[in-house]
Each structure stands twice: as C-alpha cells, then as structure tokens.
Amino acid sequence: MTMTVELGALEQVVDRLVRDGRYGSKSEVLRTGVRLVQEHEARLAALLGKLEEGIKAADEGRVRPLEDVRAEMLARFGTAVDE
C-alpha cells in the first residue's frame, strides 16, 4: 500500500539516515519508527494496567505501611529513599 506523508522538518532526518547508510530506504526508516511507536504504546498500556491494579488494591484496602515499603526498597536497592 502506498502512503503519502508530510514530515516537515523530520524529512531531513529521514534523508540523513538513508544517506548515511543506517537504513536502506525512507520506507525502512518510517517502518522502524512505527514499530517503535507500537512498542511504546504497548509499554504505556502495560504501565497503565499496573496503575489501575494499584488503584484497585488501594480502594480495596490492600495497602502496606510506608515504613515497610521503604525498608524493602532499602534492602533491595541499598540506598536511602528521600521522603
């Protein structure tokens, strides 16, 4: 399928990537960009899902005291967490 896109100033970036040999064609650059957007969106969706889980857990009263979480973080990462 053929698609026409207006890239504005980004077209210079695409041209340079092809000219420098990083990609074989403009289409290859754009396909890579779309794949990266897909990956980003998937990570964002997963993060939002985890956030919803946390909110639901808090709403249901499934929470832990801050002191316990802080101690766990200190044990895991070995550094103080600023309050």
Backbone as XML, in Angstrom:
<?xml version="1.0"?>
<chain id="A" units="angstrom">
  <residue number="1" name="MET">
    <atom name="N" x="0.841" y="-1.164" z="0.000"/>
    <atom name="CA" x="0.000" y="0.000" z="0.000"/>
    <atom name="C" x="0.895" y="1.237" z="0.000"/>
  </residue>
  <residue number="2" name="THR">
    <atom name="N" x="0.588" y="2.160" z="-0.846"/>
    <atom name="CA" x="1.333" y="3.406" z="-0.934"/>
    <atom name="C" x="0.668" y="4.446" z="-0.049"/>
  </residue>
  <residue number="3" name="MET">
    <atom name="N" x="1.512" y="5.207" z="0.665"/>
    <atom name="CA" x="1.007" y="6.232" z="1.564"/>
    <atom name="C" x="1.859" y="7.480" z="1.374"/>
  </residue>
  <residue number="4" name="THR">
    <atom name="N" x="1.214" y="8.604" z="1.362"/>
    <atom name="CA" x="1.927" y="9.869" z="1.283"/>
    <atom name="C" x="1.859" y="10.524" z="2.651"/>
  </residue>
  <residue number="5" name="VAL">
    <atom name="N" x="3.017" y="10.928" z="3.161"/>
    <atom name="CA" x="3.058" y="11.577" z="4.468"/>
    <atom name="C" x="3.823" y="12.882" z="4.372"/>
  </residue>
  <residue number="6" name="GLU">
    <atom name="N" x="3.417" y="13.827" z="5.179"/>
    <atom name="CA" x="4.101" y="15.119" z="5.252"/>
    <atom name="C" x="4.918" y="15.119" z="6.538"/>
  </residue>
  <residue number="7" name="LEU">
    <atom name="N" x="6.235" y="15.130" z="6.401"/>
    <atom name="CA" x="7.105" y="15.044" z="7.567"/>
    <atom name="C" x="7.660" y="16.385" z="8.010"/>
  </residue>
  <residue number="8" name="GLY">
    <atom name="N" x="7.526" y="17.382" z="7.185"/>
    <atom name="CA" x="8.086" y="18.679" z="7.546"/>
    <atom name="C" x="9.588" y="18.568" z="7.762"/>
  </residue>
  <residue number="9" name="ALA">
    <atom name="N" x="10.065" y="19.152" z="8.844"/>
    <atom name="CA" x="11.495" y="19.153" z="9.152"/>
    <atom name="C" x="12.037" y="17.749" z="9.407"/>
  </residue>
  <residue number="10" name="LEU">
    <atom name="N" x="11.171" y="16.810" z="9.774"/>
    <atom name="CA" x="11.634" y="15.448" z="10.024"/>
    <atom name="C" x="12.125" y="14.757" z="8.758"/>
  </residue>
  <residue number="11" name="GLU">
    <atom name="N" x="11.708" y="15.262" z="7.604"/>
    <atom name="CA" x="12.164" y="14.648" z="6.358"/>
    <atom name="C" x="13.680" y="14.734" z="6.227"/>
  </residue>
  <residue number="12" name="GLN">
    <atom name="N" x="14.274" y="15.794" z="6.741"/>
    <atom name="CA" x="15.740" y="15.927" z="6.710"/>
    <atom name="C" x="16.396" y="14.828" z="7.528"/>
  </residue>
  <residue number="13" name="VAL">
    <atom name="N" x="15.786" y="14.480" z="8.646"/>
    <atom name="CA" x="16.316" y="13.405" z="9.490"/>
    <atom name="C" x="16.248" y="12.086" z="8.742"/>
  </residue>
  <residue number="14" name="VAL">
    <atom name="N" x="15.117" y="11.830" z="8.122"/>
    <atom name="CA" x="14.936" y="10.586" z="7.363"/>
    <atom name="C" x="15.958" y="10.523" z="6.224"/>
  </residue>
  <residue number="15" name="ASP">
    <atom name="N" x="16.099" y="11.616" z="5.484"/>
    <atom name="CA" x="17.059" y="11.660" z="4.378"/>
    <atom name="C" x="18.479" y="11.389" z="4.866"/>
  </residue>
  <residue number="16" name="ARG">
    <atom name="N" x="18.848" y="11.986" z="5.992"/>
    <atom name="CA" x="20.201" y="11.796" z="6.518"/>
    <atom name="C" x="20.431" y="10.343" z="6.931"/>
  </residue>
  <residue number="17" name="LEU">
    <atom name="N" x="19.441" y="9.717" z="7.555"/>
    <atom name="CA" x="19.584" y="8.324" z="7.974"/>
    <atom name="C" x="19.795" y="7.403" z="6.781"/>
  </residue>
  <residue number="18" name="VAL">
    <atom name="N" x="19.090" y="7.668" z="5.695"/>
    <atom name="CA" x="19.252" y="6.867" z="4.478"/>
    <atom name="C" x="20.601" y="7.181" z="3.833"/>
  </residue>
  <residue number="19" name="ARG">
    <atom name="N" x="20.926" y="8.455" z="3.719"/>
    <atom name="CA" x="22.190" y="8.871" z="3.097"/>
    <atom name="C" x="23.398" y="8.304" z="3.845"/>
  </residue>
  <residue number="20" name="ASP">
    <atom name="N" x="23.308" y="8.272" z="5.196"/>
    <atom name="CA" x="24.420" y="7.752" z="5.995"/>
    <atom name="C" x="24.488" y="6.228" z="6.004"/>
  </residue>
  <residue number="21" name="GLY">
    <atom name="N" x="23.524" y="5.589" z="5.362"/>
    <atom name="CA" x="23.542" y="4.135" z="5.263"/>
    <atom name="C" x="22.958" y="3.408" z="6.460"/>
  </residue>
  <residue number="22" name="ARG">
    <atom name="N" x="22.361" y="4.128" z="7.387"/>
    <atom name="CA" x="21.762" y="3.487" z="8.556"/>
    <atom name="C" x="20.533" y="2.674" z="8.160"/>
  </residue>
  <residue number="23" name="TYR">
    <atom name="N" x="19.841" y="3.148" z="7.125"/>
    <atom name="CA" x="18.648" y="2.467" z="6.608"/>
    <atom name="C" x="18.749" y="2.426" z="5.097"/>
  </residue>
  <residue number="24" name="GLY">
    <atom name="N" x="18.099" y="1.425" z="4.505"/>
    <atom name="CA" x="18.169" y="1.254" z="3.073"/>
    <atom name="C" x="17.216" y="2.136" z="2.289"/>
  </residue>
  <residue number="25" name="SER">
    <atom name="N" x="16.186" y="2.623" z="2.947"/>
    <atom name="CA" x="15.200" y="3.453" z="2.253"/>
    <atom name="C" x="14.418" y="4.287" z="3.263"/>
  </residue>
  <residue number="26" name="LYS">
    <atom name="N" x="13.722" y="5.285" z="2.745"/>
    <atom name="CA" x="12.861" y="6.100" z="3.601"/>
    <atom name="C" x="11.762" y="5.239" z="4.220"/>
  </residue>
  <residue number="27" name="SER">
    <atom name="N" x="11.244" y="4.312" z="3.445"/>
    <atom name="CA" x="10.193" y="3.427" z="3.959"/>
    <atom name="C" x="10.689" y="2.611" z="5.147"/>
  </residue>
  <residue number="28" name="GLU">
    <atom name="N" x="11.929" y="2.155" z="5.068"/>
    <atom name="CA" x="12.503" y="1.376" z="6.169"/>
    <atom name="C" x="12.596" y="2.232" z="7.443"/>
  </residue>
  <residue number="29" name="VAL">
    <atom name="N" x="12.983" y="3.492" z="7.299"/>
    <atom name="CA" x="13.053" y="4.401" z="8.449"/>
    <atom name="C" x="11.663" y="4.554" z="9.065"/>
  </residue>
  <residue number="30" name="LEU">
    <atom name="N" x="10.669" y="4.802" z="8.223"/>
    <atom name="CA" x="9.318" y="5.023" z="8.723"/>
    <atom name="C" x="8.728" y="3.765" z="9.352"/>
  </residue>
  <residue number="31" name="ARG">
    <atom name="N" x="8.989" y="2.588" z="8.759"/>
    <atom name="CA" x="8.502" y="1.339" z="9.360"/>
    <atom name="C" x="9.114" y="1.136" z="10.744"/>
  </residue>
  <residue number="32" name="THR">
    <atom name="N" x="10.413" y="1.432" z="10.857"/>
    <atom name="CA" x="11.075" y="1.313" z="12.157"/>
    <atom name="C" x="10.451" y="2.271" z="13.159"/>
  </residue>
  <residue number="33" name="GLY">
    <atom name="N" x="10.170" y="3.488" z="12.726"/>
    <atom name="CA" x="9.538" y="4.458" z="13.609"/>
    <atom name="C" x="8.172" y="4.013" z="14.084"/>
  </residue>
  <residue number="34" name="VAL">
    <atom name="N" x="7.386" y="3.461" z="13.183"/>
    <atom name="CA" x="6.043" y="2.987" z="13.556"/>
    <atom name="C" x="6.153" y="1.817" z="14.523"/>
  </residue>
  <residue number="35" name="ARG">
    <atom name="N" x="7.109" y="0.917" z="14.295"/>
    <atom name="CA" x="7.303" y="-0.199" z="15.222"/>
    <atom name="C" x="7.678" y="0.310" z="16.614"/>
  </residue>
  <residue number="36" name="LEU">
    <atom name="N" x="8.535" y="1.325" z="16.668"/>
    <atom name="CA" x="8.912" y="1.900" z="17.965"/>
    <atom name="C" x="7.719" y="2.530" z="18.661"/>
  </residue>
  <residue number="37" name="VAL">
    <atom name="N" x="6.846" y="3.174" z="17.906"/>
    <atom name="CA" x="5.631" y="3.746" z="18.485"/>
    <atom name="C" x="4.750" y="2.617" z="19.027"/>
  </residue>
  <residue number="38" name="GLN">
    <atom name="N" x="4.628" y="1.520" z="18.284"/>
    <atom name="CA" x="3.834" y="0.383" z="18.750"/>
    <atom name="C" x="4.392" y="-0.160" z="20.070"/>
  </residue>
  <residue number="39" name="GLU">
    <atom name="N" x="5.715" y="-0.311" z="20.150"/>
    <atom name="CA" x="6.342" y="-0.803" z="21.372"/>
    <atom name="C" x="6.087" y="0.160" z="22.529"/>
  </residue>
  <residue number="40" name="HIS">
    <atom name="N" x="6.223" y="1.446" z="22.263"/>
    <atom name="CA" x="5.987" y="2.467" z="23.288"/>
    <atom name="C" x="4.549" y="2.398" z="23.789"/>
  </residue>
  <residue number="41" name="GLU">
    <atom name="N" x="3.608" y="2.293" z="22.877"/>
    <atom name="CA" x="2.196" y="2.228" z="23.244"/>
    <atom name="C" x="1.896" y="0.970" z="24.059"/>
  </residue>
  <residue number="42" name="ALA">
    <atom name="N" x="2.537" y="-0.151" z="23.714"/>
    <atom name="CA" x="2.325" y="-1.391" z="24.463"/>
    <atom name="C" x="2.864" y="-1.245" z="25.886"/>
  </residue>
  <residue number="43" name="ARG">
    <atom name="N" x="4.059" y="-0.641" z="26.032"/>
    <atom name="CA" x="4.621" y="-0.421" z="27.367"/>
    <atom name="C" x="3.741" y="0.528" z="28.174"/>
  </residue>
  <residue number="44" name="LEU">
    <atom name="N" x="3.235" y="1.569" z="27.526"/>
    <atom name="CA" x="2.355" y="2.515" z="28.204"/>
    <atom name="C" x="1.072" y="1.823" z="28.662"/>
  </residue>
  <residue number="45" name="ALA">
    <atom name="N" x="0.495" y="0.993" z="27.812"/>
    <atom name="CA" x="-0.725" y="0.263" z="28.177"/>
    <atom name="C" x="-0.462" y="-0.657" z="29.367"/>
  </residue>
  <residue number="46" name="ALA">
    <atom name="N" x="0.693" y="-1.327" z="29.380"/>
    <atom name="CA" x="1.036" y="-2.205" z="30.496"/>
    <atom name="C" x="1.198" y="-1.396" z="31.784"/>
  </residue>
  <residue number="47" name="LEU">
    <atom name="N" x="1.853" y="-0.251" z="31.681"/>
    <atom name="CA" x="2.039" y="0.608" z="32.845"/>
    <atom name="C" x="0.701" y="1.106" z="33.382"/>
  </residue>
  <residue number="48" name="LEU">
    <atom name="N" x="-0.174" y="1.528" z="32.481"/>
    <atom name="CA" x="-1.500" y="1.989" z="32.902"/>
    <atom name="C" x="-2.292" y="0.859" z="33.546"/>
  </residue>
  <residue number="49" name="GLY">
    <atom name="N" x="-2.131" y="-0.350" z="33.038"/>
    <atom name="CA" x="-2.783" y="-1.513" z="33.644"/>
    <atom name="C" x="-2.307" y="-1.744" z="35.066"/>
  </residue>
  <residue number="50" name="LYS">
    <atom name="N" x="-0.992" y="-1.632" z="35.273"/>
    <atom name="CA" x="-0.433" y="-1.791" z="36.618"/>
    <atom name="C" x="-0.923" y="-0.690" z="37.544"/>
  </residue>
  <residue number="51" name="LEU">
    <atom name="N" x="-1.024" y="0.520" z="37.023"/>
    <atom name="CA" x="-1.530" y="1.634" z="37.811"/>
    <atom name="C" x="-2.972" y="1.373" z="38.239"/>
  </residue>
  <residue number="52" name="GLU">
    <atom name="N" x="-3.787" y="0.892" z="37.310"/>
    <atom name="CA" x="-5.174" y="0.551" z="37.649"/>
    <atom name="C" x="-5.228" y="-0.538" z="38.710"/>
  </residue>
  <residue number="53" name="GLU">
    <atom name="N" x="-4.340" y="-1.541" z="38.605"/>
    <atom name="CA" x="-4.273" y="-2.596" z="39.625"/>
    <atom name="C" x="-3.980" y="-1.995" z="40.987"/>
  </residue>
  <residue number="54" name="GLY">
    <atom name="N" x="-3.025" y="-1.076" z="41.023"/>
    <atom name="CA" x="-2.651" y="-0.446" z="42.284"/>
    <atom name="C" x="-3.777" y="0.379" z="42.870"/>
  </residue>
  <residue number="55" name="ILE">
    <atom name="N" x="-4.455" y="1.119" z="42.020"/>
    <atom name="CA" x="-5.586" y="1.925" z="42.489"/>
    <atom name="C" x="-6.686" y="1.023" z="43.035"/>
  </residue>
  <residue number="56" name="LYS">
    <atom name="N" x="-6.963" y="-0.064" z="42.325"/>
    <atom name="CA" x="-7.995" y="-1.002" z="42.781"/>
    <atom name="C" x="-7.604" y="-1.618" z="44.125"/>
  </residue>
  <residue number="57" name="ALA">
    <atom name="N" x="-6.337" y="-2.009" z="44.244"/>
    <atom name="CA" x="-5.865" y="-2.591" z="45.503"/>
    <atom name="C" x="-6.007" y="-1.593" z="46.645"/>
  </residue>
  <residue number="58" name="ALA">
    <atom name="N" x="-5.653" y="-0.340" z="46.385"/>
    <atom name="CA" x="-5.777" y="0.694" z="47.420"/>
    <atom name="C" x="-7.237" y="0.907" z="47.784"/>
  </residue>
  <residue number="59" name="ASP">
    <atom name="N" x="-8.098" y="0.949" z="46.780"/>
    <atom name="CA" x="-9.527" y="1.131" z="47.033"/>
    <atom name="C" x="-10.101" y="-0.018" z="47.867"/>
  </residue>
  <residue number="60" name="GLU">
    <atom name="N" x="-9.535" y="-1.209" z="47.697"/>
    <atom name="CA" x="-9.994" y="-2.386" z="48.446"/>
    <atom name="C" x="-9.309" y="-2.516" z="49.804"/>
  </residue>
  <residue number="61" name="GLY">
    <atom name="N" x="-8.435" y="-1.550" z="50.109"/>
    <atom name="CA" x="-7.757" y="-1.574" z="51.404"/>
    <atom name="C" x="-6.532" y="-2.455" z="51.450"/>
  </residue>
  <residue number="62" name="ARG">
    <atom name="N" x="-6.101" y="-2.965" z="50.304"/>
    <atom name="CA" x="-4.907" y="-3.812" z="50.257"/>
    <atom name="C" x="-3.677" y="-2.918" z="50.093"/>
  </residue>
  <residue number="63" name="VAL">
    <atom name="N" x="-3.260" y="-2.345" z="51.206"/>
    <atom name="CA" x="-2.109" y="-1.443" z="51.212"/>
    <atom name="C" x="-1.141" y="-1.877" z="52.305"/>
  </residue>
  <residue number="64" name="ARG">
    <atom name="N" x="0.085" y="-1.347" z="52.221"/>
    <atom name="CA" x="1.110" y="-1.649" z="53.208"/>
    <atom name="C" x="1.620" y="-0.347" z="53.795"/>
  </residue>
  <residue number="65" name="PRO">
    <atom name="N" x="2.037" y="-0.386" z="55.038"/>
    <atom name="CA" x="2.570" y="0.826" z="55.651"/>
    <atom name="C" x="3.813" y="1.328" z="54.900"/>
  </residue>
  <residue number="66" name="LEU">
    <atom name="N" x="3.941" y="2.635" z="54.790"/>
    <atom name="CA" x="5.061" y="3.252" z="54.094"/>
    <atom name="C" x="6.395" y="2.781" z="54.656"/>
  </residue>
  <residue number="67" name="GLU">
    <atom name="N" x="6.481" y="2.617" z="55.951"/>
    <atom name="CA" x="7.737" y="2.193" z="56.578"/>
    <atom name="C" x="8.171" y="0.817" z="56.065"/>
  </residue>
  <residue number="68" name="ASP">
    <atom name="N" x="7.215" y="-0.085" z="55.870"/>
    <atom name="CA" x="7.534" y="-1.421" z="55.359"/>
    <atom name="C" x="8.048" y="-1.349" z="53.926"/>
  </residue>
  <residue number="69" name="VAL">
    <atom name="N" x="7.398" y="-0.543" z="53.109"/>
    <atom name="CA" x="7.808" y="-0.399" z="51.712"/>
    <atom name="C" x="9.194" y="0.236" z="51.638"/>
  </residue>
  <residue number="70" name="ARG">
    <atom name="N" x="9.426" y="1.262" z="52.463"/>
    <atom name="CA" x="10.724" y="1.936" z="52.484"/>
    <atom name="C" x="11.831" y="0.955" z="52.876"/>
  </residue>
  <residue number="71" name="ALA">
    <atom name="N" x="11.596" y="0.138" z="53.893"/>
    <atom name="CA" x="12.582" y="-0.850" z="54.327"/>
    <atom name="C" x="12.865" y="-1.853" z="53.210"/>
  </residue>
  <residue number="72" name="GLU">
    <atom name="N" x="11.834" y="-2.252" z="52.502"/>
    <atom name="CA" x="12.008" y="-3.187" z="51.387"/>
    <atom name="C" x="12.861" y="-2.560" z="50.275"/>
  </residue>
  <residue number="73" name="MET">
    <atom name="N" x="12.600" y="-1.296" z="49.981"/>
    <atom name="CA" x="13.368" y="-0.601" z="48.947"/>
    <atom name="C" x="14.832" y="-0.456" z="49.360"/>
  </residue>
  <residue number="74" name="LEU">
    <atom name="N" x="15.073" y="-0.142" z="50.639"/>
    <atom name="CA" x="16.442" y="-0.045" z="51.126"/>
    <atom name="C" x="17.162" y="-1.383" z="51.012"/>
  </residue>
  <residue number="75" name="ALA">
    <atom name="N" x="16.457" y="-2.456" z="51.347"/>
    <atom name="CA" x="17.061" y="-3.789" z="51.256"/>
    <atom name="C" x="17.331" y="-4.175" z="49.812"/>
  </residue>
  <residue number="76" name="ARG">
    <atom name="N" x="16.418" y="-3.808" z="48.929"/>
    <atom name="CA" x="16.544" y="-4.195" z="47.528"/>
    <atom name="C" x="17.576" y="-3.371" z="46.780"/>
  </residue>
  <residue number="77" name="PHE">
    <atom name="N" x="17.563" y="-2.063" z="47.011"/>
    <atom name="CA" x="18.416" y="-1.174" z="46.220"/>
    <atom name="C" x="19.592" y="-0.610" z="47.015"/>
  </residue>
  <residue number="78" name="GLY">
    <atom name="N" x="19.585" y="-0.796" z="48.316"/>
    <atom name="CA" x="20.714" y="-0.393" z="49.133"/>
    <atom name="C" x="20.965" y="1.101" z="49.195"/>
  </residue>
  <residue number="79" name="THR">
    <atom name="N" x="19.938" y="1.881" z="49.029"/>
    <atom name="CA" x="20.114" y="3.321" z="49.088"/>
    <atom name="C" x="18.914" y="3.941" z="49.774"/>
  </residue>
  <residue number="80" name="ALA">
    <atom name="N" x="19.141" y="5.064" z="50.373"/>
    <atom name="CA" x="18.046" y="5.747" z="51.068"/>
    <atom name="C" x="17.080" y="6.355" z="50.071"/>
  </residue>
  <residue number="81" name="VAL">
    <atom name="N" x="15.831" y="6.371" z="50.425"/>
    <atom name="CA" x="14.791" y="6.983" z="49.603"/>
    <atom name="C" x="14.393" y="8.283" z="50.276"/>
  </residue>
  <residue number="82" name="ASP">
    <atom name="N" x="14.521" y="9.380" z="49.561"/>
    <atom name="CA" x="14.135" y="10.674" z="50.124"/>
    <atom name="C" x="12.644" y="10.719" z="50.356"/>
  </residue>
  <residue number="83" name="GLU">
    <atom name="N" x="12.258" y="11.318" z="51.441"/>
    <atom name="CA" x="10.834" y="11.445" z="51.755"/>
    <atom name="C" x="10.277" y="12.699" z="51.192"/>
  </residue>
</chain>
